[in-house]
Amino acid sequence: QLRLVESGGGLVQPGGSLRLSCAASKSGYVMGWFRQFPGEEREFVAGMLWSDANPRYTDSVKGRFTISIDNAKRMVYLQMNSLEPEDTAAYYCNAAGYCSDYVCLPGPYWGQGAQVTVSS
C-alpha cells in the first residue's frame, strides 16, 4: 500500500510563493499534483515520472509552478511562484497515474490534500 502525506499549504498574498511537499512511502511511481476548486472535479496541475526529467504542466501554471522529486528522501514537491487568487484551491498529491507527453491522469493513490489560499 502506497501512502502519501502532504504538507505546506496556507495563506499567501498575490504574487507570493508556497511550496507543497508530499512524502511517499514508496518510490518509482508516476507522481502528480492535482487541484480542486469548490464544486468542481480535481484537475491536473503538474506531473512527472519518478526518474524522468520531463515534467508536464497544465497551461495556466507553466512558468510559475515547478514539480520536483527528491529520490533519496522519497519526497515530491510543488514550488508555486507568482501565485494568483485563481490558484486558490485544495491541492492533492497523487501517485501511480499515467503521463502522456503533455498531461497526466491520476492514479488511485491520493494525499490528504492541502489548502492553498491566495488573497490580500
FIVEXDREN-544891 format. One line per 3 residues: for each residue x, y, z of N, C-alpha, C, O, CB. Coordinates in Angstrom, 2 decimals. Glycine has a CB too. Layout:
N
X:Y:Z:X:Y:Z:X:Y:Z:X:Y:Z:X:Y:Z; ... $
This chain:
120
0.85:-1.18:0.00:0.00:0.00:0.00:0.89:1.24:0.00:1.81:1.36:0.81:-0.96:0.00:1.23; 0.61:2.15:-0.91:1.37:3.38:-1.01:0.66:4.47:-0.22:-0.54:4.69:-0.39:1.57:3.80:-2.49; 1.41:5.15:0.63:0.84:6.26:1.41:1.50:7.57:1.01:2.71:7.64:0.80:1.01:6.01:2.91 $
0.68:8.60:0.93:1.15:9.93:0.59:0.71:10.89:1.68:-0.47:10.93:2.03:0.63:10.39:-0.80; 1.64:11.67:2.20:1.33:12.64:3.25:1.82:14.01:2.80:3.00:14.22:2.52:1.99:12.23:4.62; 0.87:14.94:2.72:1.18:16.27:2.23:1.41:17.26:3.35:0.96:17.07:4.48:0.07:16.76:1.34 $
2.13:18.33:3.01:2.30:19.45:3.92:2.61:20.69:3.11:3.00:20.61:1.95:3.42:19.17:4.96; 2.42:21.86:3.75:2.89:23.09:3.13:1.85:24.05:2.61:2.23:25.10:2.08:3.75:22.75:2.05; 0.58:23.77:2.73:-0.41:24.72:2.27:-0.49:25.92:3.19:0.21:25.99:4.20:-1.77:24.06:2.16 $
-1.36:26.87:2.83:-1.53:28.03:3.68:-2.08:29.22:2.93:-2.57:29.10:1.80:-0.24:28.40:4.31; -2.00:30.37:3.59:-2.49:31.63:3.03:-1.30:32.45:2.55:-0.30:32.60:3.26:-3.32:32.42:4.09; -1.41:32.98:1.35:-0.34:33.79:0.79:-0.94:34.94:0.00:-2.04:34.82:-0.55:0.60:32.93:-0.11 $
-0.24:36.04:-0.07:-0.72:37.18:-0.83:-0.46:36.97:-2.32:0.45:36.24:-2.69:-0.06:38.48:-0.35; -1.24:37.60:-3.17:-0.98:37.52:-4.62:0.46:37.91:-4.94:0.99:38.88:-4.41:-1.94:38.43:-5.40; 1.08:37.13:-5.83:2.47:37.34:-6.17:3.44:36.58:-5.29:4.64:36.54:-5.58:2.79:38.77:-6.11 $
2.94:35.99:-4.23:3.79:35.26:-3.30:4.08:33.84:-3.74:3.69:33.42:-4.83:3.16:35.24:-1.96; 4.77:33.10:-2.88:5.19:31.73:-3.18:4.84:30.79:-2.04:4.78:31.19:-0.88:6.69:31.69:-3.46; 4.62:29.54:-2.40:4.44:28.46:-1.43:5.07:27.22:-2.02:5.17:27.07:-3.24:2.92:28.23:-1.10 $
5.51:26.32:-1.14:5.98:25.03:-1.60:5.18:23.94:-0.90:5.11:23.88:0.33:7.50:24.86:-1.33; 4.57:23.08:-1.71:3.88:21.91:-1.19:4.84:20.73:-1.20:5.64:20.57:-2.12:2.61:21.61:-2.02; 4.74:19.90:-0.18:5.57:18.71:-0.08:4.68:17.48:0.04:3.59:17.53:0.61:6.53:18.80:1.13 $
5.17:16.38:-0.49:4.43:15.11:-0.44:5.44:14.01:-0.11:6.35:13.74:-0.89:3.68:14.81:-1.79; 5.26:13.39:1.04:6.12:12.29:1.45:5.49:10.98:0.99:4.35:10.68:1.35:6.36:12.29:2.98; 6.23:10.21:0.20:5.72:8.95:-0.33:6.36:7.77:0.40:7.56:7.78:0.66:6.00:8.84:-1.85 $
5.55:6.77:0.73:6.08:5.62:1.45:6.89:4.70:0.53:7.70:3.90:1.00:4.94:4.83:2.09; 6.68:4.83:-0.79:7.44:4.06:-1.77:7.78:4.96:-2.94:7.10:5.95:-3.19:6.64:2.81:-2.25; 8.84:4.62:-3.65:9.25:5.41:-4.80:9.00:4.64:-6.09:8.62:3.46:-6.08:10.75:5.80:-4.69 $
9.22:5.34:-7.23:9.16:4.67:-8.52:7.87:4.84:-9.29:7.73:4.26:-10.37:9.39:3.27:-8.32; 6.93:5.62:-8.78:5.64:5.78:-9.45:5.61:7.06:-10.27:6.45:7.94:-10.11:4.52:5.78:-8.42; 4.63:7.14:-11.15:4.26:8.43:-11.73:3.68:9.28:-10.61:2.79:8.83:-9.88:3.24:8.26:-12.93 $
4.17:10.50:-10.48:3.72:11.39:-9.40:3.09:12.63:-10.01:3.54:13.15:-11.03:4.90:11.78:-8.47; 2.04:13.09:-9.37:1.37:14.27:-9.90:0.76:15.12:-8.80:0.56:14.67:-7.68:0.30:13.85:-10.88; 0.48:16.35:-9.16:-0.27:17.26:-8.31:-1.55:17.63:-9.05:-1.53:17.95:-10.24:0.57:18.53:-7.94 $
-2.63:17.59:-8.33:-3.94:17.97:-8.85:-4.56:18.99:-7.90:-4.17:19.06:-6.73:-4.87:16.73:-9.03; -5.50:19.75:-8.38:-6.17:20.71:-7.50:-7.66:20.66:-7.74:-8.14:20.25:-8.80:-5.63:22.13:-7.72; -8.38:21.09:-6.74:-9.84:21.04:-6.81:-10.41:22.36:-6.33:-10.17:22.78:-5.20:-10.40:19.87:-5.98 $
-11.16:23.00:-7.20:-11.89:24.21:-6.83:-13.24:23.81:-6.25:-13.75:22.74:-6.58:-12.08:25.15:-8.06; -13.82:24.63:-5.39:-15.11:24.28:-4.78:-16.16:23.96:-5.83:-16.37:24.72:-6.77:-15.61:25.42:-3.89; -16.81:22.83:-5.65:-17.88:22.44:-6.55:-17.43:21.86:-7.87:-18.26:21.57:-8.73:-18.72:23.59:-6.81 $
-16.12:21.67:-8.05:-15.61:21.14:-9.30:-14.80:19.87:-9.06:-14.46:19.53:-7.93:-14.75:22.19:-10.02; -14.51:19.18:-10.17:-13.68:17.98:-10.07:-12.21:18.36:-9.99:-11.82:19.47:-10.34:-13.93:17.04:-11.27; -11.41:17.43:-9.52:-9.97:17.66:-9.46:-9.40:17.76:-10.87:-9.79:17.03:-11.78:-9.28:16.54:-8.67 $
-8.46:18.69:-11.01:-7.83:18.88:-12.31:-6.33:18.76:-12.21:-5.74:19.01:-11.16:-8.21:20.23:-12.89; -5.72:18.37:-13.32:-4.29:18.18:-13.39:-3.55:19.52:-13.26:-3.95:20.52:-13.86:-3.90:17.49:-14.69; -2.48:19.52:-12.48:-1.63:20.70:-12.34:-0.23:20.42:-12.88:0.27:21.14:-13.75:-1.56:21.14:-10.88 $
0.41:19.37:-12.36:1.77:19.03:-12.77:2.02:17.56:-12.52:1.41:16.96:-11.63:2.82:19.91:-12.01; 2.92:16.96:-13.30:3.21:15.55:-13.10:4.51:15.14:-13.77:5.00:15.81:-14.68:2.09:14.71:-13.63; 5.07:14.05:-13.29:6.30:13.52:-13.88:6.50:12.09:-13.44:5.94:11.66:-12.43:7.52:14.38:-13.51 $
7.30:11.37:-14.19:7.72:10.04:-13.78:8.79:10.19:-12.70:9.48:11.20:-12.64:8.23:9.21:-14.98; 8.92:9.19:-11.86:9.85:9.30:-10.73:11.28:9.58:-11.18:11.99:10.34:-10.54:9.82:8.03:-9.90; 11.69:8.96:-12.28:13.07:9.13:-12.75:13.12:9.90:-14.06:14.05:9.72:-14.85:13.74:7.77:-12.93 $
12.14:10.75:-14.29:12.01:11.44:-15.56:12.46:12.88:-15.44:12.29:13.49:-14.38:10.56:11.38:-16.06; 13.04:13.42:-16.49:13.43:14.82:-16.49:12.49:15.65:-17.36:12.87:16.70:-17.86:14.87:14.97:-16.99; 11.27:15.18:-17.55:10.32:15.84:-18.42:9.01:16.09:-17.70:8.04:15.36:-17.92:10.09:15.01:-19.69 $
8.95:17.09:-16.85:7.70:17.36:-16.15:6.63:17.92:-17.10:6.95:18.57:-18.09:7.93:18.34:-15.01; 5.40:17.65:-16.77:4.27:18.17:-17.52:3.50:19.14:-16.64:3.41:18.96:-15.42:3.34:17.03:-18.02; 2.95:20.18:-17.27:2.20:21.19:-16.53:0.95:21.57:-17.30:0.93:21.56:-18.53:3.06:22.43:-16.27 $
-0.09:21.89:-16.56:-1.22:22.49:-17.22:-0.84:23.92:-17.64:0.00:24.55:-17.01:-2.48:22.48:-16.29; -1.46:24.40:-18.70:-1.03:25.67:-19.28:-1.06:26.83:-18.28:-0.19:27.70:-18.32:-1.90:26.01:-20.47; -2.03:26.86:-17.41:-2.21:28.01:-16.53:-1.10:28.17:-15.49:-0.98:29.23:-14.88:-3.53:27.91:-15.84 $
-0.30:27.13:-15.28:0.76:27.22:-14.27:2.16:27.19:-14.87:3.14:27.33:-14.14:0.62:26.10:-13.27; 2.27:27.01:-16.17:3.58:26.95:-16.81:4.36:28.24:-16.57:3.83:29.34:-16.72:3.43:26.70:-18.32; 5.63:28.07:-16.19:6.45:29.23:-15.89:6.32:29.73:-14.47:7.11:30.57:-14.04:6.13:30.32:-16.83 $
5.33:29.24:-13.73:5.12:29.67:-12.33:5.30:28.53:-11.34:5.83:28.75:-10.25:3.73:30.25:-12.17; 4.89:27.34:-11.70:4.97:26.18:-10.81:6.06:25.23:-11.29:6.33:25.13:-12.49:3.61:25.45:-10.72; 6.69:24.54:-10.33:7.72:23.55:-10.66:7.52:22.31:-9.81:7.47:22.39:-8.58:9.13:24.14:-10.46 $
7.41:21.17:-10.46:7.34:19.89:-9.75:8.74:19.29:-9.72:9.49:19.39:-10.70:6.32:18.90:-10.44; 9.09:18.68:-8.59:10.39:18.05:-8.48:10.31:16.87:-7.53:9.40:16.78:-6.70:11.46:19.06:-8.01; 11.27:15.98:-7.67:11.32:14.77:-6.83:12.71:14.65:-6.23:13.72:14.76:-6.93:10.96:13.50:-7.66 $
12.74:14.41:-4.91:13.98:14.06:-4.22:13.95:12.56:-3.99:13.29:12.08:-3.07:14.14:14.85:-2.87; 14.66:11.84:-4.82:14.60:10.38:-4.78:15.07:9.82:-3.44:14.47:8.88:-2.90:15.43:9.79:-5.90; 16.15:10.39:-2.91:16.72:9.86:-1.66:15.75:9.99:-0.49:15.72:9.13:0.39:18.02:10.58:-1.33 $
14.97:11.06:-0.49:14.02:11.31:0.61:12.62:10.81:0.30:11.75:10.84:1.17:13.97:12.79:0.93; 12.39:10.35:-0.92:11.07:9.96:-1.37:10.07:11.10:-1.18:8.96:10.90:-0.68:10.59:8.71:-0.63; 10.49:12.28:-1.59:9.66:13.47:-1.46:9.36:14.04:-2.83:10.21:14.05:-3.72:10.36:14.53:-0.57 $
8.13:14.52:-2.98:7.70:15.19:-4.20:7.27:16.60:-3.82:6.54:16.79:-2.84:6.53:14.42:-4.90; 7.72:17.58:-4.57:7.47:18.97:-4.23:6.71:19.68:-5.36:6.82:19.31:-6.53:8.78:19.69:-3.94; 5.96:20.68:-4.98:5.38:21.60:-5.96:5.72:23.01:-5.50:5.12:23.52:-4.56:3.81:21.39:-6.10 $
6.68:23.62:-6.16:7.04:25.00:-5.87:6.12:25.91:-6.68:6.07:25.82:-7.91:8.53:25.29:-6.20; 5.41:26.77:-5.99:4.43:27.64:-6.64:4.85:29.09:-6.45:4.89:29.60:-5.33:2.99:27.39:-6.06; 5.17:29.74:-7.53:5.58:31.15:-7.51:4.54:32.00:-8.24:3.71:31.49:-8.98:6.98:31.32:-8.16 $
4.62:33.30:-8.02:3.71:34.26:-8.67:2.26:33.81:-8.53:1.50:33.81:-9.50:4.08:34.42:-10.16; 1.90:33.44:-7.33:0.55:32.92:-7.09:-0.50:33.98:-7.34:-0.30:35.16:-7.08:0.43:32.39:-5.67; -1.63:33.52:-7.85:-2.76:34.37:-8.19:-3.98:33.92:-7.41:-4.06:32.76:-7.00:-3.04:34.34:-9.72 $
-4.94:34.81:-7.18:-6.17:34.38:-6.49:-6.84:33.18:-7.17:-7.48:32.37:-6.52:-7.17:35.55:-6.41; -6.68:33.09:-8.49:-7.28:31.97:-9.23:-6.62:30.64:-8.92:-7.15:29.59:-9.30:-7.20:32.23:-10.72; -5.49:30.64:-8.24:-4.83:29.40:-7.82:-5.40:28.86:-6.51:-5.02:27.77:-6.08:-3.34:29.62:-7.69 $
-6.28:29.60:-5.88:-6.87:29.16:-4.62:-7.64:27.88:-4.83:-8.58:27.83:-5.62:-7.78:30.25:-4.03; -7.25:26.82:-4.11:-7.85:25.50:-4.29:-7.27:24.55:-3.25:-6.32:24.88:-2.54:-7.61:24.96:-5.73; -7.85:23.38:-3.18:-7.24:22.28:-2.42:-6.33:21.52:-3.37:-6.75:21.13:-4.46:-8.33:21.33:-1.79 $
-5.09:21.31:-2.97:-4.10:20.65:-3.80:-3.83:19.25:-3.27:-3.68:19.04:-2.06:-2.79:21.48:-3.85; -3.77:18.30:-4.19:-3.62:16.90:-3.82:-2.41:16.28:-4.52:-2.23:16.45:-5.72:-4.89:16.12:-4.16; -1.61:15.57:-3.77:-0.55:14.74:-4.33:-1.16:13.42:-4.81:-2.09:12.90:-4.19:0.57:14.50:-3.28 $
-0.65:12.90:-5.89:-1.21:11.67:-6.46:-0.08:10.77:-6.96:0.98:11.25:-7.35:-2.20:12.01:-7.61; -0.33:9.48:-6.95:0.68:8.53:-7.42:0.05:7.41:-8.24:-1.13:7.09:-8.11:1.44:7.94:-6.24; 0.90:6.84:-9.09:0.56:5.66:-9.89:-0.42:5.96:-11.01:-1.22:5.10:-11.39:-0.01:4.58:-9.00 $
-0.36:7.18:-11.53:-1.19:7.52:-12.68:-0.47:7.24:-13.98:0.41:6.37:-14.05:-1.61:8.96:-12.63; -0.86:7.99:-15.00:-0.28:7.82:-16.32:0.00:9.19:-16.92:-0.83:10.09:-16.83:-1.22:7.00:-17.24; 1.19:9.35:-17.53:1.54:10.60:-18.18:1.74:10.38:-19.67:2.48:9.49:-20.08:2.79:11.21:-17.55 $
1.07:11.22:-20.47:1.43:11.31:-21.88:2.51:12.38:-22.01:3.09:12.78:-21.00:0.17:11.65:-22.78; 2.77:12.83:-23.20:3.80:13.86:-23.36:3.40:15.19:-22.72:4.28:15.98:-22.38:4.08:14.08:-24.83; 2.10:15.44:-22.56:1.67:16.78:-22.16:0.81:16.83:-20.91:0.64:17.91:-20.33:0.93:17.40:-23.27 $
0.26:15.71:-20.48:-0.68:15.71:-19.37:-0.58:14.40:-18.63:-0.16:13.38:-19.18:-2.12:15.96:-19.85; -0.98:14.43:-17.36:-1.01:13.20:-16.57:-2.42:12.94:-16.07:-3.15:13.86:-15.70:-0.02:13.29:-15.39; -2.78:11.68:-16.06:-4.05:11.25:-15.48:-3.78:10.67:-14.09:-2.72:10.09:-13.86:-4.76:10.19:-16.40 $
-4.71:10.83:-13.18:-4.43:10.41:-11.80:-4.47:8.91:-11.62:-5.18:8.19:-12.33:-5.40:11.04:-10.86; -3.69:8.44:-10.66:-3.74:7.06:-10.22:-4.61:6.93:-8.99:-5.27:7.89:-8.60:-2.35:6.53:-9.95; -4.62:5.76:-8.35:-5.55:5.51:-7.25:-5.09:6.01:-5.88:-5.84:5.91:-4.91:-5.80:4.06:-7.16 $
-3.87:6.54:-5.80:-3.34:6.93:-4.50:-3.33:8.45:-4.36:-2.80:9.17:-5.21:-1.93:6.37:-4.31; -3.93:8.92:-3.26:-4.06:10.36:-3.03:-3.54:10.74:-1.65:-3.67:9.98:-0.68:-5.52:10.79:-3.18; -2.95:11.93:-1.59:-2.67:12.51:-0.29:-3.95:13.08:0.30:-5.01:13.02:-0.30:-1.60:13.59:-0.41 $
-3.82:13.63:1.51:-5.00:14.12:2.22:-5.45:15.48:1.74:-6.54:15.92:2.09:-4.72:14.17:3.70; -4.63:16.15:0.96:-4.98:17.47:0.45:-4.40:18.59:1.29:-4.26:18.46:2.51:-6.46:17.62:0.38; -4.06:19.69:0.62:-3.53:20.87:1.30:-4.22:22.10:0.72:-4.21:22.31:-0.50:-1.96:20.97:1.15 $
-4.80:22.91:1.58:-5.50:24.10:1.10:-4.50:25.22:0.82:-3.66:25.54:1.65:-6.54:24.57:2.14; -4.61:25.79:-0.36:-3.82:26.96:-0.74:-4.80:28.10:-0.99:-5.69:27.99:-1.83:-2.93:26.68:-2.01; -4.62:29.18:-0.27:-5.48:30.35:-0.41:-4.61:31.55:-0.77:-3.68:31.91:-0.04:-6.29:30.62:0.88 $
-4.94:32.17:-1.89:-4.20:33.34:-2.36:-5.12:34.53:-2.25:-6.10:34.66:-2.99:-3.68:33.15:-3.83; -4.80:35.40:-1.32:-5.69:36.54:-1.05:-4.91:37.64:-0.36:-3.97:37.39:0.39:-6.89:36.11:-0.19; -5.32:38.87:-0.63:-4.71:40.01:0.05:-5.53:40.41:1.27:-5.17:41.35:1.97:-4.56:41.20:-0.91 $
